[in-house]
């Protein structure tokens, strides 16, 4: 289960298939250095996105892959 406290880089390393979900939800900075140490919640706040909506989308995508 993905949470907004998880580090983006770690999530992508473990689940590279979620890159598309990040992109589809407005999180385009997956490759930037900050993503290696920034949580999903922190990044969402910086980019003016709804962290809960992003996490829900990530978990839905992860569930669909199972």
Secondary structure as GFF3:
##gff-version 3
##sequence-region A 1 66
A	DSSP	alpha_helix	8	14	.	.	.	ID=ss1
A	DSSP	three_ten_helix	16	18	.	.	.	ID=ss2
A	DSSP	alpha_helix	19	24	.	.	.	ID=ss3
A	DSSP	three_ten_helix	33	36	.	.	.	ID=ss4
A	DSSP	alpha_helix	40	46	.	.	.	ID=ss5
A	DSSP	alpha_helix	51	65	.	.	.	ID=ss6
###
